[in-house]
Amino acid sequence: MQEAFARVSRSRLRLEARRDARSTKRLSLAFSLSAAYAALTLAGCAFGPDGKAPAMPQPAHYGVEAQPTQTVAAQGVAQQFAVGAKPVPEWWKLYQSDALNALVDEGLLNSPTLAAADKSLVAAHEQLRAQVGSSMLPSIDAGGQVSRQRALSVPDFGPPTALYNVFAGQFQAHYTFDLFGASRLANAATAARVDTQRWQFEAARRALAANIVTAAISSAMLHAQIDTTERLITLANEQAHDTERRYALGSASHADALGAAQQAASLAASLPALRQQWISTRHALAVLLGRTPDAAPDDLDLASLHLPEQVPVVVPTELLKSRPDIEAADASLKAASAAVGAATAQMYPSLSLSASFGQGGFDWPTALSGAGALWSIGASLSQPIFHGGALAAQRRAALASYDAAVSQYKQTVLAAFQNVADVLASLDHDAQSLDASSTAAQYAREAFDETSGRYRLGALPASSVRASEQQYRNAQLDEIRYSATRLTDTAALFEAMGDPPVEPVRQASN
C-alpha cells in the first residue's frame, strides 16, 4: 500500500515541477516590474512631515532685563557671565573640592535609578535591532515532521482505509518587500524613540549630579546653621537665667523675666525642625549615592567650597543643541513624523515572496531519495480596501500626535529659556543678598568684639555682651544661608546650560 501511495506522489510531483518551471520566469518578471513601480512611486510622494524642529524665536537676552556682565562682589568674589561660552561637562569640579568630586563620581557609578535607566536604554537598542532584522531581512526557518496517519485509501488500490507514515523536512523562506517604506518608516520611528530615551538618560545623569551637589551643599549649610542656632539657644538661656535672677533681686520686672524665658523657649523649639531637615537631607544624599540612609557621608565644610568665578551663558541658538531635554523633544518630534509616514504606507499595496524546499515521503528511503524532493515558490500581493476606517483613523491619530509633538517641542524650548532666565536672575540677586548679609555680619562682629572689650574693662554688664553676640549670630545665619544659596544656584546654572554637542549627535539610528 505504501508503494502505491509513493508512485502516486511521484507522478504528481513531476507534473507540478513542469508547471512551476514555466511560471518561475513569469514570477521573476513580475517582481522586477513591481520593484520598478515602487521606486517610481516613492520618488514622487512624501508620506509624512519632514520632522524638522519648528523655528523658535531667538531672544536678545533670556530675562526681562539683560543680564549684567558680572555680579556684585560678595565675600570678595564677583561672578562673571561669559556670554557665548561653551557648557562645562564636569562642572562640579570647578568647586575645587575632592570630597565633592568623590561624591558625584560615586553617585554616577552606583545610583540604582541611573543604572536602571541605562539598562532600559540597552534593552531599547536591542529591541530596535530585533525590529530592523525582522522587518528588513528575509526569514528562514527549518522544520521537520514525522507522523503516522490513518486515512481513506485511493480507489482500486486497497481497502477502504489505510495506515501510512509521513516523513518530511523543509527549509522555508519568507520576505516582504518594503515597497512604500512602511517597515523603514516604522523602524525610523522606533530609532527616534530610542534616541529620545538616550537623551532622557543623559538628562537624568546631569540631574543626578546636580542633585548630589545641591544635597551636599544643603547638608553642609544646615549643619552650620544648627551649630549657630545651638549657640543662640545657649545665649538665650543664659539671658533668661540672668533676667530671672534680676527679677528675684528686684532689678527687673516679671514681664522682662517672662519675655526672656519665652524667647529662649521659642528659639529652642526651632531646633528640632532644623535638625530634621538636616537628617532628611543626609538621608536623601545617601540614597542618591546608592547607599542606605544609615551610611550617609560626612558633611562637607561649607567654607572649603570654591565658588566658580566664570559661569557660561550659552546663546539661545546653541542652547537648543546643548540641553538634553530639548534634544529629547526633537527626537520625539522625528519619531512622530516617521510614525505618520508608516501609518500612511500601511494604506498602500504589500508584496510578499515565500519559498520552501526539502524532502518528504511515506518511508525513509523515499524521503531521502530524489523522488522525495519538495519545493514551492509563490508571491502574494495585497491592497487594503476596507478595514472599517481603521487605517485612515490611525493616520489621523499619527498626524494629531505629530502636532502634539511640535507643541511639546515649543513648550520645552520656552521652559528651557525660562529656566536659564530664572537662574541668571537668581545668581545676580544671590550676590546682592550675600553682599548685604556679609556686610551686616561684619558690622555685627565688630560691634560684638567692641562690646566684649568694654565688658572685660568692666564698662558693660554681661547681658550687653550676650545681646551683642546674639545680633552677630543672627546675622551669621543669614550669611550662611545666602552663601549656600549662591553655591546651589551656580550648580543650577551649569546644569541649565547642558553639555557641548557631540558629533554625530544621533548614534541610535545609525
N, C-alpha and C positions, 0 to 999 in steps of 0.2 A: 504493500500500500504506500509506504513512504517513497519508494522508487517512482511510483506513478505520479505522486504529487511533485516530485523533483522534476520529472520530464515536463509536466505542465508549466511549472515555474520557469524553466529554462526557455521554453518556447515563447512565453510572454515577454521575458526579458529581452530576447533577440528582436522582437517586433518593436518594443519600446525604444531600444537602442537606435534602430534605424530612424524612427520618428524624431528622437531627440537630437540626432546628428544633424538633421535638416533644420531644426529650429534653433540650434545654437548660434548660427550665423545671423539669423533674424534678431535674436536677443542682443547680440553684440552691437548690431547696427542701431537697435532701439536705445541702448544705453548711451551710445555716442551722441545720438540726436538729443536725448534728454539732457545730457551734460551741457551741450552747446546751448540749448534753450535756457537752461538755468543760468548760465553765465551771462547771456544777453539780458535776461530779466533782472538779475541782481545789479547789473551795470546801470540800469535806468530807474531804480527805485530806492527809496530810503524808508525803512520800516519804523523808525522811531526818531526822537530828538537826538541832537548831536551830543548831548550830555555835558556841554561846556558850562562852566560856572557862570552865573549871570554877572554882569558888570555891577560893581558896587561903588558908591560914592567914596571918594578919597578925601577925607577931611584935612584941612590945613594943619590942624593940631587936634589932639584927641579930646580935650575937655572944652568947657565953655570959655575957659581962659587959656591962653597959650602958656605952656609950662615954661618956667624960668630956666636959664642955663644952669643954675645951681641953687641949692637950698641955702638958707641962712646957716651960719656956722654954729653948731650946737655941740657942746663939750669939745670944742676945738676942731670939729670935722664938718666941712661943708660938702655935701654930696653933689657931684656934677652929673648932669644928664647928657650923655653922649648920644646926640640925635644922629641916626643913621648907622650906629654901630651894630655889629652882629650879636645875636644872642650868645650867651655863655653856656656851653653844655653842662659842665660840672661846676655850677656857680657856687655851691655851698663851700667849696674850697677857698673862696675869697674871704671867708670869715677867719681864716688862718688859725683854725683850731683842730689839732689832730684828733682830739676826743670827739668832736662833732663829725669829722670825716669818717671816723670809725663807726659811729652810729648809723650814718647814712649808708655806708658800704654794707654793714650788717643787715640793715632793713631791706636793701635791694636784693641781697643774696638769699635771705631767709624768710621773707614775707610769704605766708601761705596764699594770701589773696593774689599777689603778683605771680606766684608760681602757678596758681590755678588758671589765671588769665593767659599765661604763657603756654600751658598745655592745651588750653582750649584753642589757641591760635594754631598750634601744631596740628591738632585734630582737624581744624578747618582747612588747612593746607592739604592734608591727606585726603579729605573728602573732595576737595576740588580736583586733585589728581585722579581720584576714582571716577568722578563725573566726566572729566575730559576723556579718560581712557575708554569708558563705556559708551560714550556718545559719538566719538570721532573715529574710533578704530573698529575693525570687524571683530566679531565674537566668534570663537572657535571652541567647540565642545566635543568631547569624545564620550561615547556611550556603548554599552553592551547589553545584550538581552539573551537570556536562556529561559525557555518556558516549555511546558508540556500542556497541550491543549486537546480538548475533545470537541469535535465539530461535525457538521453534516458532511457526508462524503460527496465526491463528484459522481454524477450518474455514470453507470456502466463500468465503474472501477471498483466496486466493493459494496459492503453492507451499508445500511442507512447512516451509520455513524462511524467516526474514525478517531483514533488516538494518534497524535503525532507530536514530535518535538520541533522547536524552532530555535535556531542558533543565529544570532545577528550581532554585528559590531560595526559602528559607523562613526565617522567624523562629520560634524555639522558646522557650517559657517553661515553667518548672517551679517549683513551690512546694510544700513540705511543711509542713502545719500542725503547729505545736508544741502538740498537744492536751494533753499531760500534762507539758509542761515539760522534756522530755529535752534539747532544744537549749539552752534557757535555763539549766538547771542545769549542763550541761556548760560553757557559757560562763562561768557564775559560778565554777566550779571553776578554770578557766583564769585568770580575772581574779584570783582569790585567789592562785594560784601566781605570777602576775606581781607581785602585792603582796608576796609572800614574797621574791621576788628583789629587789624595791626596798628592802626593809628590810635584806636581806643586803648590798646595795650600801652602804647608809648605815652599817652596822656595819663594813664594810671601810674606808670613808672615815675613820671615827673611829679604827679600829685603826691605820691608816697614820699619822695624825697623832701618836698616842701612841707608835708605834714610832720615828718620827723624833725626837721629843723625848727618848725614852729612849736612843736610839743617840747623839744629840748629847751628852747629859749623861754617858753612859758613856765616850765617847771623851775628853771633857774630863777626867774622873776618871782614866782610865788614863794620860793624858798627864802629869797632875800626879803620879801615883804613880811613873811612870818617872823623872821628874826627881828625886823624893825618893829613890828606890832607887839611882839613879846616885850621888847624894851619899853614901848609906850605903856603897856599894861603895868609893868613894874613901876614906872614913874607915876602912873595914875593911882596905884595902890599906896605908894609912899605918900602921895599928896593927900589922899583920903585919910590915911592914918594920922598924918600931921594935923590936918584940919580937925579931926576928931579930938585930938589932944588939946588943941587950942580951944575948942568948944568946951571941953571939960574944965579948962582953966579960965574960961570966960572971956577969952580974947577973940573968939569967933562965934558967929551966930549958929543956931541949929540948922537954919536953911543952908548956910555955907557947908556944914558938915554933910548934910543930906545930898547936896548938889555934887560934892566931890565924890561921895560914895556911888551915886548914880552914874557919874561919868566913868568911873573905874569899872563898874559892872557892865555898862553898855559896851565899853571897849573890849572887855573880856568876852562878851557874847559874840563879837565879830570874829574871834579867832578860830572857833571850830569850823565855821563855814569856809574860812580861808584854807585851813588845813585839809578839809575835804576836797576842795578844788585842786589843791596841790597833789593829794594822793591819787585822785582820779586822773589827773594829767600824767602822772608817772605810770599808772596802770595802762593808760592809752598808749603811751610811748613804748612800753614793754611789748604790747601786742603788735604795734607797728613793726617792731624789730623781729617778730616771730618768737618772742619769749612768753612765758607765763607771767602774770602780774606780779607774783612774788619775786621774780628775778629782774625787776625794774633797775635800770642803770643808775649810777650815782648822778647827782645834779652837776651840771657844768657851772663854772664860775662865770657869772654874767659879765664881769669886768674883763675876762680873758678873751671875749669875742671881739674881733676886729670888724668894725663897720666898713663895708666896701665903699670906697670914695667915688669910684667910677661906676655908674649904672647905665646899661644900654637902653636906648629908646629906639626901637625898630620903627622905621617909617611904615605907614599903613599898607602900602603896596607889598612890602616884604613880610609884613605880619601875616598876610594870607598864606604865605608859603612856610612859615616857621611854626605856627601853632598847630599841634596835633588835632585839636577839636575841629578846626576849620578844614584840615586835610581829611578828617573822617567824614565831615559833612559833604565835602567834594566827592569822595569815593562813593558815598551813599547816593549822590546825585547821578553818578555814572552807572551805578547798579540799577537805579530806577529807569534810566534811559535804555539800557540794554534789555531790561525786562519788557519794556514797551515793544521793542523790536522782536523779541521772542514771542510775545503774545500775538503780534501781527503775523509772523511767519507760520504760526500754527494754523492759520486760515488758508494756507496755500497747499498745493499737492505734495505728497510724500511718496518717494520711490524707494523700495527695499529690494535687495537681492539675497537669495538664500541658495545654498548648495549643500549637498551631502554625498559621501561616498563611503563604501565599506564592503563587507562580506556577510552573506547570510545563506541559510539553507535549513533543510529539515534533518540534517545529520552533520556531524563534524566534517567528514570528507567533502561533502558538497559545499559546506560553508567556507572551507579553506581552499577550494579549487576555483578555477576561472569561471565556472558556471555559477558560482555564488556571488559574483560581483554585483554590487548595488550602488546606484548613484542617481542623483537628481539635481536639477538646477532650475531655478524659477525666479521670476520677478513679480512684484506687486506694486501697483500704483493706486493711491487713494487720494480723493479730493473731498474734503469736508463739504457737505451740502446743507444738512440740517442737524443742529445739535441743541435745539431748543433755545437758541440765543446765547448759549454759554460762551462760545468763542468771542463774540462781539462784546459781551459783558466783561469778559476777562481783559480784553484790550482796553475798554473804557476804565476799568479798575486800575490797570497799569498806568494809563495816562494820568488819572487822578493822583496816584501815588507819586508819579514824577513831579506833578505840580506841587504836591506837598513837600517833596524833597527840595525843590527850588526855594520854597518859602522857608524851610528849615535851614537851608544854607544861608539865606539872607539874615535870618534871626541869629544864627551862630556868629556870623561876622559882626553884626551890630553888638551882640553881647560881648564879643572879644574887645571891640573898641571901647565899650563902656568899662570893662574890667581894667584895661590899661589906663583909661582916663581917671578912674577912681583911685587906683594905686598911686599914680603920679601925684594927684592932688593930696593923697594921704601922706606921702613922703614929705612934701613941702610943708604941710601943716604939722606933721610929727616933729620936724626940725624946729619949727617955731615954738611949739609947746614945750619941747625938751629944752630949748634955749631959755625960755622963761622960767621953767621949773628949776633948771640948774642955777640960774641967777638967784632965784628965791632961796634955794637950798644953800647957796654960798653965803648970802646975806644972813640967813638964819644961823649958819655955822659960825660966822664971825660974831654975831650977837651972843651966841652961846659961849664962845671962847671968852669974850669980854666979860660976860656975866660971871663965868666961873672964876676968872681972875679977881674980880671985885669981891666975890664970895670968900676966896682964900685970904683976901686982905681984911675981911670982916665987915665990908661995907654993905653987903646984901645978905638976906637970910637964905636958907637952903631952898625954901619954896620958890624963890625967884629963879634959882638955877634949874630946878625941875621944870618950871613953866617955860624957860628958855629952851631947854633940851626938847621938851615936847613939841615946840614950834619947829625946831630943827628936824626932828624925826618925822613929823607930818610932811614937811617939805621934801624930805628924803624919800618917802613913799611915792610921792608924785614923780620925782625924778627917776626912780626905779621903773615905774610903770611906763613912762614916756620913752625911756631908753629901750626897754624891751619891745615896745610897740614899733619903734623905728627899725629895730632889727628884723622883726617879723614882717613888716610891710616891705622892707627891702627884699626879703625872700619871696614875697608875693609878686613883686615886680619882675624878678628874674624868672619866676615860673610863667608869668603872663607873656613874657617875650618869646617863649617857646625855644626851639632848637634851630641851629642853622640848617637849611635844607640840604639834603644829601642826594646826589645823583647816582643812579637812577632812583627817582622817588618811589615808584611802584615796582616792587620785585615780585609781588604775589601773582600778577597777571602775566609774567613772562613765561 
